Amino acid sequence: MSDNFSAIGSILKSKNFDSINSDYSLLIDNWEEIIGNVYAQKTQIASIACKNGKTIIYINVNSGSVIQDLGFYKKNILYKIKSKFNISADEIVFKLQDKVNKKTNNKIKPSITQKTYFNNPTDEDIKDIELDEEDLKAIEKVKTQKFLTDEKKQSVINFMIKDFKTQKWMKANGYPVCKNCGKIVRYKNFNEDVYCEACKYLLKNNKK
């Protein structure tokens, strides 16, 4: 995988995508119990995300004054979420949103909530992962090609090996994969099937 995706959090080693999705649903279903009836009518769970190694719960709030009030109770809310539902979160971020789902007490999820993964495995994580026959064939094909230098060829081969192992590690650790081609996808829309950008484009154009 490209080094542009830097490893920014160890949380995904202990928490895969399925558990995060489950946490999100659990908070939605029990939000009134967590926050109380009055504030439940004025707030709504927006998403759960990882940023700089921390798990952050984003909450839509319908007024600035409510944000100010709830700011005093952040620690209490986080403690209640942990003690009652065993969900570990590091931070709560309140976002001003004019419209929240008052009538349903957050029983209905927002239309689309995206969870993005940025974490790459370390060399130690992937050192014992074995390449399959298809991976080895791809590497052998590169070995037959001409490069300016042997060092350049070896650099490409090393990159391929790391990429193949990284893909396998990510699949084993719950990263979403494209429903069509099986490629790792670094995001997941909770209410949609998972497709990589290339397959999304193909599916969209095939419908025309």
C-alpha positions as CSV (number, residue, x, y, z in Angstrom):
1,M,0.0,0.0,0.0
2,S,1.1,3.6,-0.6
3,D,3.2,5.1,2.2
4,N,0.9,8.2,1.8
5,F,-1.5,6.3,4.1
6,S,0.4,6.7,7.4
7,A,-0.4,4.6,10.4
8,I,-2.3,7.0,12.8
9,G,-3.9,4.7,15.3
10,S,-3.5,1.4,17.1
11,I,-7.2,1.2,17.8
12,L,-8.0,-0.9,14.7
13,K,-5.8,-3.7,16.0
14,S,-8.3,-4.3,18.8
15,K,-11.4,-3.2,17.1
16,N,-12.5,-4.3,13.6
17,F,-15.1,-2.8,11.4
18,D,-17.9,-5.1,12.5
19,S,-17.5,-4.1,16.2
20,I,-17.5,-0.4,15.3
21,N,-20.7,-0.8,13.3
22,S,-22.2,-2.7,16.2
23,D,-21.2,0.1,18.6
24,Y,-22.7,2.7,16.4
25,S,-26.0,0.8,16.3
26,L,-26.0,0.3,20.1
27,L,-25.5,4.0,20.7
28,I,-28.3,4.9,18.3
29,D,-30.7,2.5,20.0
30,N,-29.9,3.6,23.5
31,W,-29.2,7.3,23.1
32,E,-32.1,8.5,25.2
33,E,-31.0,6.3,28.1
34,I,-27.5,7.7,27.8
35,I,-28.2,11.4,27.4
36,G,-31.7,11.7,29.0
37,N,-35.1,12.5,27.4
38,V,-34.7,16.3,27.2
39,Y,-31.3,16.3,25.4
40,A,-32.2,13.2,23.3
41,Q,-34.9,15.4,21.6
42,K,-32.2,18.0,20.7
43,T,-29.3,15.7,19.7
44,Q,-28.5,12.8,17.4
45,I,-25.5,10.5,16.9
46,A,-23.9,11.4,13.6
47,S,-20.9,9.0,13.4
48,I,-18.0,7.2,15.1
49,A,-14.6,7.8,13.6
50,C,-10.9,7.3,14.3
51,K,-8.6,10.3,14.2
52,N,-5.0,10.5,15.4
53,G,-5.4,7.2,17.2
54,K,-8.5,8.2,19.1
55,T,-12.1,7.0,18.8
56,I,-14.4,10.0,18.5
57,I,-18.2,10.1,18.7
58,Y,-19.7,12.9,16.7
59,I,-23.1,14.2,17.8
60,N,-25.4,16.6,16.0
61,V,-26.9,19.2,18.3
62,N,-29.8,21.6,17.3
63,S,-28.5,24.7,19.2
64,G,-25.4,26.4,20.4
65,S,-26.8,26.7,23.9
66,V,-27.3,22.9,24.1
67,I,-23.7,22.4,22.9
68,Q,-22.5,24.7,25.7
69,D,-24.6,22.8,28.3
70,L,-23.5,19.3,27.2
71,G,-19.8,20.5,27.2
72,F,-19.9,20.2,31.0
73,Y,-21.1,16.6,30.8
74,K,-18.6,15.1,28.3
75,K,-16.8,13.0,30.9
76,N,-20.0,11.8,32.4
77,I,-21.4,10.8,29.0
78,L,-18.2,8.9,28.1
79,Y,-18.2,7.1,31.4
80,K,-21.8,6.1,31.0
81,I,-21.2,4.8,27.5
82,K,-18.2,2.7,28.8
83,S,-19.8,1.4,32.0
84,K,-23.3,0.6,30.6
85,F,-22.4,-0.6,27.1
86,N,-18.7,-1.4,27.2
87,I,-17.9,1.0,24.4
88,S,-14.5,2.7,24.7
89,A,-14.4,6.2,23.2
90,D,-11.8,8.9,23.8
91,E,-13.7,12.0,22.9
92,I,-17.1,13.5,22.0
93,V,-17.4,16.3,19.4
94,F,-20.7,18.3,19.2
95,K,-21.6,19.7,15.9
96,L,-24.3,22.4,15.3
97,Q,-27.1,21.0,13.1
98,D,-30.3,22.8,12.7
99,K,-32.4,19.7,12.1
100,V,-32.2,16.6,14.3
101,N,-34.5,13.6,14.4
102,K,-36.7,14.7,17.4
103,K,-39.6,12.4,16.8
104,T,-37.8,9.1,16.7
105,N,-35.4,9.7,19.7
106,N,-32.6,8.6,17.3
107,K,-34.1,5.2,16.6
108,I,-33.5,5.7,12.9
109,K,-29.9,6.0,11.7
110,P,-28.8,9.0,9.6
111,S,-29.0,8.3,5.9
112,I,-25.3,7.8,5.4
113,T,-22.5,7.7,8.0
114,Q,-19.0,7.1,6.8
115,K,-16.2,5.4,8.7
116,T,-12.7,5.7,7.2
117,Y,-9.7,3.6,8.0
118,F,-6.2,5.0,7.8
119,N,-4.2,2.4,9.7
120,N,-1.4,0.4,8.0
121,P,0.2,-2.7,9.6
122,T,3.7,-2.6,10.8
123,D,6.5,-4.8,9.2
124,E,6.2,-6.9,12.3
125,D,2.5,-7.5,11.7
126,I,2.9,-8.8,8.2
127,K,6.3,-10.6,8.4
128,D,4.8,-14.1,8.8
129,I,2.0,-13.7,6.2
130,E,2.5,-16.1,3.3
131,L,1.9,-15.1,-0.4
132,D,-0.5,-17.1,-2.4
133,E,0.2,-18.6,-5.9
134,E,-1.3,-15.6,-7.7
135,D,0.9,-13.2,-5.8
136,L,4.0,-15.3,-6.6
137,K,3.1,-15.4,-10.3
138,A,2.8,-11.6,-10.4
139,I,6.2,-11.2,-8.8
140,E,7.8,-13.7,-11.2
141,K,6.4,-11.7,-14.1
142,V,8.1,-8.6,-12.8
143,K,11.4,-10.5,-12.5
144,T,11.4,-11.1,-16.3
145,Q,11.0,-7.4,-17.1
146,K,13.9,-5.0,-17.8
147,F,14.7,-2.2,-15.4
148,L,17.4,0.5,-15.5
149,T,19.1,-1.2,-12.5
150,D,18.8,-4.4,-10.5
151,E,18.3,-2.2,-7.5
152,K,15.2,-0.6,-9.1
153,K,13.8,-4.0,-10.0
154,Q,14.3,-5.3,-6.4
155,S,12.7,-2.1,-5.0
156,V,9.5,-2.8,-7.1
157,I,9.5,-6.5,-6.0
158,N,9.8,-5.5,-2.4
159,F,6.9,-3.0,-2.8
160,M,4.7,-5.7,-4.3
161,I,5.5,-8.2,-1.6
162,K,4.6,-5.6,1.1
163,D,1.5,-4.6,-0.7
164,F,0.2,-8.2,-1.1
165,K,0.8,-8.9,2.6
166,T,-0.8,-5.7,3.6
167,Q,-3.9,-6.5,1.6
168,K,-4.2,-9.9,3.3
169,W,-3.6,-8.3,6.8
170,M,-6.3,-5.7,6.2
171,K,-8.8,-8.4,5.1
172,A,-8.0,-10.5,8.2
173,N,-8.5,-7.5,10.5
174,G,-12.0,-6.5,9.3
175,Y,-11.3,-3.8,6.7
176,P,-14.2,-3.5,4.2
177,V,-13.7,-5.1,0.8
178,C,-15.4,-4.2,-2.5
179,K,-18.4,-6.4,-3.0
180,N,-17.6,-6.7,-6.7
181,C,-13.8,-7.1,-7.0
182,G,-12.7,-7.8,-3.5
183,K,-10.3,-4.9,-3.3
184,I,-9.7,-3.3,0.1
185,V,-11.8,-0.2,0.6
186,R,-10.8,2.4,3.3
187,Y,-14.3,3.6,4.1
188,K,-17.8,2.1,4.7
189,N,-21.2,3.7,4.3
190,F,-23.3,1.9,7.0
191,N,-26.5,1.9,4.8
192,E,-24.9,0.9,1.5
193,D,-23.0,-2.0,-0.1
194,V,-19.3,-1.6,-0.3
195,Y,-17.7,-0.9,-3.7
196,C,-14.3,0.6,-4.6
197,E,-14.3,3.7,-6.7
198,A,-13.6,1.9,-9.9
199,C,-16.5,-0.6,-9.5
200,K,-18.8,2.3,-8.5
201,Y,-17.9,4.0,-11.7
202,L,-18.5,0.8,-13.8
203,L,-21.8,0.0,-12.0
204,K,-23.1,3.6,-12.5
205,N,-22.3,3.6,-16.2
206,N,-23.7,0.1,-16.8
207,K,-27.1,1.4,-15.5
208,K,-27.2,4.1,-18.2
